[in-house]
């Protein structure tokens, strides 16, 4: 009977230790869960910030693309205007050359008439 009582006390001590260990594990589990929740909240905030930065960068990129498109259109218009000006200058040069030829012809005709 005495041996049974000793075994019962040992079993009770073992149970108390197991209960204390379980309580310690529950506390550890609670801390791990809280740390995981905190990390998840930090990551969510970082994700929101990253999305905002990405959206701002996309806006800047769109603005830059629009500026490039505007500059390209202005350059093309300028090139077209230069081409038109060159064509007009060529036309005027040809017209001036034709007038010089006509003046020379009239001067020769006048010289022949006077002589």
Long-range contacts (C-beta under 8 A, 24 or more apart in sequence): none
